[in-house]
Every structure is written in C-alpha cells, then in structure tokens.
Amino acid sequence: MEIVTRRGVVWCRYISAVALCSPALESINVRDMHSMDPHLAVSHFSPMSLIRGQTDINPPTGPASPHTGSRKALLIGVKAVGIKEFEDLNAPHNDIEVIRNFLKAHGWDETNIITLADMEGWPQDAMPTKRNVVKHLKELAANATASDQLFVFIAGHGDQVPDTDDDEADGYDEAFVTCDGQHIIDDELFNILVKPLPTGCTLTALFDMCHSGTGLDLPYNLPGAYTGLSTSAGNTLSKHAMKLVLEPHPEKRKQSDGKVVLWAACSDEEFCQEATIKGREVGILTHTFTSLFDSKEFKTDPSYHNLLTLIRNKLQMHGVEQQVLISSSFDLDLKSTFNL
C-alpha cells in the first residue's frame, strides 16, 4: 500500500497498511496516481447532483454554532493544472463532495454553498480557473456582513514561488495552482479574501494541498508553519498546550477586522498526501478533519486544540509525516470552542 503526495513529480511514499479513520472506514489503500481511473473521482455523483446536494449526508454531531448571521461557503477542487511537473490528482473532486455533505450535515444551506471544480461537463463559469476563483473569493468577502460565517475549502496542488516583497520568512510565497495553470499566491489570497472582512465576520478556511502552512499569510502561526516539525516534535506539541506565535516583524503583519482561522494540511515546506478509502481517493486532511470533528473524542472537548491534537495523533499513529497546522488573523485561544 502506498501513500503519495499531492505534488506531482516528487513522490513520497510510505509503504504500510493503515487505518486513519472511524470504525466505519476500516482501511486506506493508497495507490499510484498513474493507475487511477480518471472517472473514479466523479463516479459516485454527477455534477448536477453535487450542485443540487442530492447526495446522502449524516446527521450533525458536532457542537452547535452560536452564529446568527448567514453561512456562506466556497468549495474549490482542482484535479489537473495542465503543467507537466504536476500530476493529475484523484482526490479533490471527492474532497469537495465530502466537505459539501459535511457542511450540510451541520446545518449549512446548500443554496449558500458554491462549488468550483474541473469536472467534465461543468459550465465554464464553474471551472476553477484563476479568473473564476478570484471572482468568487472577491464576491464572498465583499458581500460579507457582521455576524456572517464563511467557509472556504481548497483541494488541489499547492506550490512555492520566490517571494518578491520580502514578507516571507523562508523567502517563498505559497500559492494555489488553478486549473488553467495559474498561481494565486498567499499575498493575493489575503488581500482578496481576508483583508476586506468586516468586524464580527468569521472565516474558517481548510487548505488540503502542499505547502499550505501559511497559505493565507495570517499573522499568528504555530511553531513549524514554515519548515515543519519532526514526528517526535509534533507528538510533544500535541501533548502540551500549543500557542500561536505572532509574526515577529510588525511591519510585515497583515491586518483584518474579521476573525479568520486557517487549517492547513502541512507546513510551507511539506507535501500533503492522498489516500484511498473504500475505493475512493481522498485528501488525508479532508478525511481526518471531517471524521474526527464528528467523533466522540472531539465532542468531549470541542476545542481547536483537541481537534488539532486528534488529527496529528491519528496521522502520526500511521506514519503520515505531514504536520497539520492552524494559523489565525487574531490571538486565537486554542482552548476555545471550535464551531461550524
């Protein structure tokens, strides 16, 4: 069994038999992306069934949301970017189905969930090109009001490009690669999505892609966001209070009136991985985040710290060497309750 990264030419395989999941999902068989049937990712649902939300969902089990405003979500899944160095991915289309059903199960209105995916037969304005992604991100932020709750999910290829404005500790900007082979760097994502948010608005972002640790350029980060942590170091952090660290250079701190939290699949220097669960490719962060959020272990302590600890411990238990991280636009207390 193989675990492969989401960065094409760079293959990082861990040969093992693993069970990353709840009892209902007993095993993960991770296959080489070259051997995957290109239609498998959408074989369980049609584009229109996804748009209309006609797939089955489970009843919500997580903590009830205290928010009184509108809930709006944007889900982006990119399988192919048309660049030779990046192999086609198998999980992103399945990932957006998982997240869509997860949100619906927790009370999100499907009419307020927009999906962009490079699926066969989808209209051009629903394709995750750079133009479409930027357009929808801008609209999401521009239309946000106080007490609104936003959710942005991105599954696909992440990349690093040389930093040109000296605001990155590692000298590289992190970027999301759209289906037309264009990059949207973290500076752009912050300015488009985070900076315009009004006071009282909250945004939860989930990035299941490589190099995503500081993918929104938020000022508060966990240790290891830039370079990752060893497995032993990650375990030590999970057993003790984890605290977000403020960007040490005041002139580089980016401000937003909204409260933004990013869950990232891995550090800026790491690759994230895909797995096969019951014959379907999924992103490991997508799967562990959604299954553990609905677990008894999380319900006993529904805090950011506990969910992050559960995810990290699950990955470490099965030898998955990617450090899931949290960053925020404000001084987030990781012991506080995490609601959707």
Stockholm file with secondary structure:
# STOCKHOLM 1.0

chainA/1-340         MEIVTRRGVVWCRYISAVALCSPALESINVRDMHSMDPHLAVSHFSPMSLIRGQTDINPPTGPASPHTGSRKALLIGVKAVGIKEFEDLNAPHNDIEVIRNFLKAHGWDETNIITLADMEGWPQDAMPTKRNVVKHLKELAANATASDQLFVFIAGHGDQVPDTDDDEADGYDEAFVTCDGQHIIDDELFNILVKPLPTGCTLTALFDMCHSGTGLDLPYNLPGAYTGLSTSAGNTLSKHAMKLVLEPHPEKRKQSDGKVVLWAACSDEEFCQEATIKGREVGILTHTFTSLFDSKEFKTDPSYHNLLTLIRNKLQMHGVEQQVLISSSFDLDLKSTFNL
#=GR chainA/1-340 SS CCCEESSSSCCCCCCCCBCCSCTTSCCBCCCCGGGSCTTGGGTTSCHHHHHHTCSCCCCCCSCCCCCCSCEEEEEEECSCCSCTTSCCCSSHHHHHHHHHHHHHHTTCCGGGEEEEECCTTCCGGGSCCHHHHHHHHHHHHHTCCTTCEEEEEEESCEEEEECSSSCCTTSEEEEEECTTSCEEEHHHHIIIIITTCCTTCEEEEEEESTTCTTTTCCSEECTTTTTCCCHHHHHHHHHSCCCCEECSCGGGCCCCSSEEEEEESSCTTCCCEEEEETTEEEEHHHHHHHHHHTSHHHHTSCBHHHHHHHHHHHHHHTTCCCCCEEEESSCCCTTSBCCC
#=GC SS_cons         CCCEESSSSCCCCCCCCBCCSCTTSCCBCCCCGGGSCTTGGGTTSCHHHHHHTCSCCCCCCSCCCCCCSCEEEEEEECSCCSCTTSCCCSSHHHHHHHHHHHHHHTTCCGGGEEEEECCTTCCGGGSCCHHHHHHHHHHHHHTCCTTCEEEEEEESCEEEEECSSSCCTTSEEEEEECTTSCEEEHHHHIIIIITTCCTTCEEEEEEESTTCTTTTCCSEECTTTTTCCCHHHHHHHHHSCCCCEECSCGGGCCCCSSEEEEEESSCTTCCCEEEEETTEEEEHHHHHHHHHHTSHHHHTSCBHHHHHHHHHHHHHHTTCCCCCEEEESSCCCTTSBCCC
//
